Amino acid sequence: MEKLVPFTINDLAKITNHRSGEIKFGEKMITVPKDAVPLEFLKTCDAKYVLFGIPEDIGVRANYGRPGTASAWDSAIKSIANIQHNRFCKGSQIIVLGQLNVCDEMKEVKHLDFNDIDDRSKLSQLVEKIDKDVSHIIFNIVKLGKTPIIIGGGHNNSYGNIKGTALAKGKSINAINFDAHSDFRILEGRHSGNGFSYAYEEGFLKKYFIFGLHENYTSKSVLDIIKKIEDRVQYNTYDSVNIRKEKEFYQEMIHANEFVSTDPFGIEIDLDAIPNIASSAMTLSGFSVEELRQFVSFFGQNKNAAYIHICEGAPDLGEDKNNHLIGKLIGHLVTDFIKANNN
């Protein structure tokens, strides 16, 4: 856990807006005490949910995307700290573990150009390095019987989440991905577009369901690959559900749930599936925020839900006046998950 930057009680106090007569999450969430060993503390702590941030956009850069996802953790934790602690959801259920230390890696990529073959190779190597660190931390959290809530950077981190959870469970796991893209691209060096294909190839991912694929942005080669392995990888498309109305949203959730929930599974949320959310691959057409929240609530209530990962939001790419809104959205999703999962 040497790559972990712990979140302190002072950090929490700085971002919590105290107000007379109110109790905020920031006053109740748990942090690892200054002199404690994080893993030892997690072991003895009753709280079930562990909040962990990955402030990077290296995988996005390696996938020809626009950088900016590194800013989501900072925005999200500020919003989460100021949610009201009440009978509906309690801040004391959450341990704020901290964030992955990616300072050196982020400095290294500043001047790399993904159009240059050598630079792309360096970007992929850095993603692999982050993979190792993420999987190590997630492994330790899950091994202790806790549920990670991971606030991304890029969707490359799905690989570390899946690998870490699978190693902790001692078997391959399943995943449901709410996403406009499959992230099942060819194994061409690690980036944000092939986290699931690498996890599948290496035996950590057993069954995989992509919810809401955009037909215009999924290549023939990816569709052909999925067709050959449809007993283990399935999908529906946004177009078939919300445009042509051939399928019904709630029924599709039931179908996907039947497919993935036979084993422990990860819930992966890519915010670029939601219209007008600042991200590396913004869309104008997609599921609504309400549908996404219903999705998180629906899958969160399953006892086999092993973690939730919310990624690809990029407040730095949004409007200056409203760049707190992505953090606010992530806060909704975090509490929707906890409320559903706790019942």
Beta strands, then each sheet from edge to edge (+ up, - down):
strand 1: 4-6
strand 2: 30-31
strand 3: 49-53
strand 4: 94-100
strand 5: 147-151
strand 6: 173-178
strand 7: 205-213
strand 8: 233-237
strand 9: 265-270
strand 10: 305-311
sheet 1: 1+ 4- 2-
sheet 2: 1+ 4- 3- 5- 10- 9- 6- 7- 8-
end
